[in-house]
Amino acid sequence: MPTRKVLFVGPKGLDPTLCHQLSAADWDIHIALSLSAAKRLIGEQRFLVGFFVFPEIDAETCAAIDDFLQAHSDIEWVGGVHTAALQSEDCRDLVFERMFDHVTLPVDGQRLAATLGHAYGRANLRPSVS
């Protein structure tokens, strides 16, 4: 199976164990610690799938994330969300409106690999993808 690229966006990086599990499942992981770093990577490479880990959500952060995800809606995004964050209406709306799917954190590597695989399959159904 060819290696698939995934863009990980999150302020704390990717857990080394999770990184190893995804790499073992043939994912080529590119890490961005900020929205600006993610924008730069997206400008340099083509990503079909992204994994976005939500930080603590406030209205300003939520608006910035929403703008980013809307601008990059050609990527199938999977959200990594702490259960407590889902208490926020802003966070729930963001996950519902902008994500292909979401997982609660902490997440099992096999479960995440399967979810990313489904997102990758969906991305390949887009007419513009060849």
Phi and psi restraints in degrees (value plus and minus 20) as a CYANA .aco file:
   2 PRO   PHI     -89.3   -49.3
   2 PRO   PSI     133.7   173.7
   3 THR   PHI     -90.8   -50.8
   3 THR   PSI     117.4   157.4
   4 ARG   PHI    -127.7   -87.7
   4 ARG   PSI     121.4   161.4
   5 LYS   PHI    -111.5   -71.5
   5 LYS   PSI     121.6   161.6
   6 VAL   PHI    -155.1  -115.1
   6 VAL   PSI     116.6   156.6
   7 LEU   PHI    -116.8   -76.8
   7 LEU   PSI      97.4   137.4
   8 PHE   PHI    -115.7   -75.7
   8 PHE   PSI     106.8   146.8
   9 VAL   PHI    -142.4  -102.4
   9 VAL   PSI      98.0   138.0
  10 GLY   PHI    -193.2  -153.2
  10 GLY   PSI     123.8   163.8
  11 PRO   PHI     -89.9   -49.9
  11 PRO   PSI     -36.9     3.1
  12 LYS   PHI    -130.7   -90.7
  12 LYS   PSI     -11.8    28.2
  13 GLY   PHI      58.2    98.2
  13 GLY   PSI    -194.4  -154.4
  14 LEU   PHI    -127.8   -87.8
  14 LEU   PSI     111.6   151.6
  15 ASP   PHI     -72.7   -32.7
  15 ASP   PSI     111.0   151.0
  16 PRO   PHI     -77.1   -37.1
  16 PRO   PSI     -57.0   -17.0
  17 THR   PHI     -86.3   -46.3
  17 THR   PSI     -64.6   -24.6
  18 LEU   PHI     -83.8   -43.8
  18 LEU   PSI     -60.2   -20.2
  19 CYS   PHI     -80.2   -40.2
  19 CYS   PSI     -64.7   -24.7
  20 HIS   PHI     -83.3   -43.3
  20 HIS   PSI     -63.5   -23.5
  21 GLN   PHI     -83.2   -43.2
  21 GLN   PSI     -61.7   -21.7
  22 LEU   PHI     -89.4   -49.4
  22 LEU   PSI     -59.9   -19.9
  23 SER   PHI     -81.7   -41.7
  23 SER   PSI     -59.7   -19.7
  24 ALA   PHI     -85.8   -45.8
  24 ALA   PSI     -43.5    -3.5
  25 ALA   PHI    -113.8   -73.8
  25 ALA   PSI       1.2    41.2
  26 ASP   PHI      48.9    88.9
  26 ASP   PSI      13.8    53.8
  27 TRP   PHI    -121.6   -81.6
  27 TRP   PSI     111.1   151.1
  28 ASP   PHI    -115.5   -75.5
  28 ASP   PSI      87.6   127.6
  29 ILE   PHI    -115.3   -75.3
  29 ILE   PSI     108.8   148.8
  30 HIS   PHI    -137.8   -97.8
  30 HIS   PSI     105.8   145.8
  31 ILE   PHI    -129.0   -89.0
  31 ILE   PSI     110.9   150.9
  32 ALA   PHI    -143.6  -103.6
  32 ALA   PSI     105.5   145.5
  33 LEU   PHI    -108.9   -68.9
  33 LEU   PSI     -23.4    16.6
  34 SER   PHI    -170.2  -130.2
  34 SER   PSI     146.5   186.5
  35 LEU   PHI     -84.3   -44.3
  35 LEU   PSI     -57.9   -17.9
  36 SER   PHI     -86.4   -46.4
  36 SER   PSI     -58.9   -18.9
  37 ALA   PHI     -86.1   -46.1
  37 ALA   PSI     -57.8   -17.8
  38 ALA   PHI     -85.2   -45.2
  38 ALA   PSI     -62.1   -22.1
  39 LYS   PHI     -80.5   -40.5
  39 LYS   PSI     -60.7   -20.7
  40 ARG   PHI     -83.4   -43.4
  40 ARG   PSI     -66.2   -26.2
  41 LEU   PHI     -82.9   -42.9
  41 LEU   PSI     -60.7   -20.7
  42 ILE   PHI     -84.4   -44.4
  42 ILE   PSI     -54.2   -14.2
  43 GLY   PHI     -89.9   -49.9
  43 GLY   PSI     -45.2    -5.2
  44 GLU   PHI    -113.2   -73.2
  44 GLU   PSI     -47.5    -7.5
  45 GLN   PHI    -159.5  -119.5
  45 GLN   PSI     143.3   183.3
  46 ARG   PHI    -121.0   -81.0
  46 ARG   PSI     106.2   146.2
  47 PHE   PHI    -139.9   -99.9
  47 PHE   PSI     114.7   154.7
  48 LEU   PHI    -113.6   -73.6
  48 LEU   PSI     -45.8    -5.8
  49 VAL   PHI    -153.3  -113.3
  49 VAL   PSI     122.0   162.0
  50 GLY   PHI    -154.9  -114.9
  50 GLY   PSI     129.6   169.6
  51 PHE   PHI    -139.8   -99.8
  51 PHE   PSI      94.2   134.2
  52 PHE   PHI    -130.4   -90.4
  52 PHE   PSI      95.8   135.8
  53 VAL   PHI    -114.4   -74.4
  53 VAL   PSI     101.4   141.4
  54 PHE   PHI     -98.0   -58.0
  54 PHE   PSI     108.8   148.8
  55 PRO   PHI     -97.9   -57.9
  55 PRO   PSI    -192.6  -152.6
  56 GLU   PHI     -78.2   -38.2
  56 GLU   PSI     111.7   151.7
  57 ILE   PHI    -119.6   -79.6
  57 ILE   PSI     106.9   146.9
  58 ASP   PHI    -145.8  -105.8
  58 ASP   PSI     153.7   193.7
  59 ALA   PHI     -80.1   -40.1
  59 ALA   PSI     -61.7   -21.7
  60 GLU   PHI     -87.0   -47.0
  60 GLU   PSI     -65.1   -25.1
  61 THR   PHI     -83.4   -43.4
  61 THR   PSI     -62.2   -22.2
  62 CYS   PHI     -80.6   -40.6
  62 CYS   PSI     -63.0   -23.0
  63 ALA   PHI     -84.5   -44.5
  63 ALA   PSI     -61.0   -21.0
  64 ALA   PHI     -85.7   -45.7
  64 ALA   PSI     -62.2   -22.2
  65 ILE   PHI     -85.7   -45.7
  65 ILE   PSI     -61.9   -21.9
  66 ASP   PHI     -80.8   -40.8
  66 ASP   PSI     -65.1   -25.1
  67 ASP   PHI     -80.0   -40.0
  67 ASP   PSI     -63.9   -23.9
  68 PHE   PHI     -81.9   -41.9
  68 PHE   PSI     -70.1   -30.1
  69 LEU   PHI     -84.8   -44.8
  69 LEU   PSI     -57.4   -17.4
  70 GLN   PHI     -85.8   -45.8
  70 GLN   PSI     -59.4   -19.4
  71 ALA   PHI     -87.9   -47.9
  71 ALA   PSI     -43.2    -3.2
  72 HIS   PHI    -141.0  -101.0
  72 HIS   PSI      24.2    64.2
  73 SER   PHI     -93.4   -53.4
  73 SER   PSI     -26.5    13.5
  74 ASP   PHI     -97.2   -57.2
  74 ASP   PSI     -28.6    11.4
  75 ILE   PHI    -118.4   -78.4
  75 ILE   PSI     115.5   155.5
  76 GLU   PHI    -101.8   -61.8
  76 GLU   PSI      93.2   133.2
  77 TRP   PHI    -117.6   -77.6
  77 TRP   PSI     117.2   157.2
  78 VAL   PHI    -134.0   -94.0
  78 VAL   PSI     110.2   150.2
  79 GLY   PHI    -117.7   -77.7
  79 GLY   PSI     119.4   159.4
  80 GLY   PHI    -126.5   -86.5
  80 GLY   PSI      95.1   135.1
  81 VAL   PHI    -152.1  -112.1
  81 VAL   PSI     114.5   154.5
  82 HIS   PHI     -93.9   -53.9
  82 HIS   PSI     123.2   163.2
  83 THR   PHI     -72.8   -32.8
  83 THR   PSI     -60.9   -20.9
  84 ALA   PHI     -82.2   -42.2
  84 ALA   PSI     -54.3   -14.3
  85 ALA   PHI     -85.3   -45.3
  85 ALA   PSI     -47.9    -7.9
  86 LEU   PHI     -91.7   -51.7
  86 LEU   PSI     -25.5    14.5
  87 GLN   PHI     -93.7   -53.7
  87 GLN   PSI     -40.9    -0.9
  88 SER   PHI    -101.1   -61.1
  88 SER   PSI     107.2   147.2
  89 GLU   PHI     -81.1   -41.1
  89 GLU   PSI     -58.3   -18.3
  90 ASP   PHI     -79.6   -39.6
  90 ASP   PSI     -64.7   -24.7
  91 CYS   PHI     -86.0   -46.0
  91 CYS   PSI     -65.3   -25.3
  92 ARG   PHI     -79.6   -39.6
  92 ARG   PSI     -64.2   -24.2
  93 ASP   PHI     -81.9   -41.9
  93 ASP   PSI     -62.5   -22.5
  94 LEU   PHI     -82.1   -42.1
  94 LEU   PSI     -66.0   -26.0
  95 VAL   PHI     -82.5   -42.5
  95 VAL   PSI     -65.4   -25.4
  96 PHE   PHI     -85.3   -45.3
  96 PHE   PSI     -63.8   -23.8
  97 GLU   PHI    -101.4   -61.4
  97 GLU   PSI     -51.7   -11.7
  98 ARG   PHI    -135.5   -95.5
  98 ARG   PSI     -28.1    11.9
  99 MET   PHI    -127.8   -87.8
  99 MET   PSI     122.5   162.5
 100 PHE   PHI     -85.3   -45.3
 100 PHE   PSI     -62.6   -22.6
 101 ASP   PHI    -181.1  -141.1
 101 ASP   PSI     154.1   194.1
 102 HIS   PHI    -164.2  -124.2
 102 HIS   PSI     138.6   178.6
 103 VAL   PHI    -148.7  -108.7
 103 VAL   PSI     129.6   169.6
 104 THR   PHI    -108.0   -68.0
 104 THR   PSI     126.6   166.6
 105 LEU   PHI    -119.1   -79.1
 105 LEU   PSI     126.1   166.1
 106 PRO   PHI     -92.1   -52.1
 106 PRO   PSI     132.0   172.0
 107 VAL   PHI    -135.7   -95.7
 107 VAL   PSI     125.9   165.9
 108 ASP   PHI     -94.9   -54.9
 108 ASP   PSI     117.2   157.2
 109 GLY   PHI     -80.2   -40.2
 109 GLY   PSI     -58.9   -18.9
 110 GLN   PHI     -87.0   -47.0
 110 GLN   PSI     -60.1   -20.1
 111 ARG   PHI     -84.6   -44.6
 111 ARG   PSI     -63.1   -23.1
 112 LEU   PHI     -85.3   -45.3
 112 LEU   PSI     -62.4   -22.4
 113 ALA   PHI     -79.7   -39.7
 113 ALA   PSI     -60.2   -20.2
 114 ALA   PHI     -87.1   -47.1
 114 ALA   PSI     -62.7   -22.7
 115 THR   PHI     -84.6   -44.6
 115 THR   PSI     -63.9   -23.9
 116 LEU   PHI     -82.8   -42.8
 116 LEU   PSI     -57.0   -17.0
 117 GLY   PHI     -82.4   -42.4
 117 GLY   PSI     -60.6   -20.6
 118 HIS   PHI     -85.0   -45.0
 118 HIS   PSI     -61.4   -21.4
 119 ALA   PHI     -83.7   -43.7
 119 ALA   PSI     -60.0   -20.0
 120 TYR   PHI     -83.7   -43.7
 120 TYR   PSI     -62.4   -22.4
 121 GLY   PHI     -81.7   -41.7
 121 GLY   PSI     -62.3   -22.3
 122 ARG   PHI     -84.8   -44.8
 122 ARG   PSI     -62.2   -22.2
 123 ALA   PHI     -79.7   -39.7
 123 ALA   PSI     -55.0   -15.0
 124 ASN   PHI     -94.0   -54.0
 124 ASN   PSI     -30.9     9.1
 125 LEU   PHI    -102.8   -62.8
 125 LEU   PSI     -33.2     6.8
 126 ARG   PHI     -85.0   -45.0
 126 ARG   PSI     117.7   157.7
 127 PRO   PHI     -77.6   -37.6
 127 PRO   PSI     -52.0   -12.0
 128 SER   PHI     -99.3   -59.3
 128 SER   PSI     -30.5     9.5
 129 VAL   PHI    -108.7   -68.7
 129 VAL   PSI     112.3   152.3
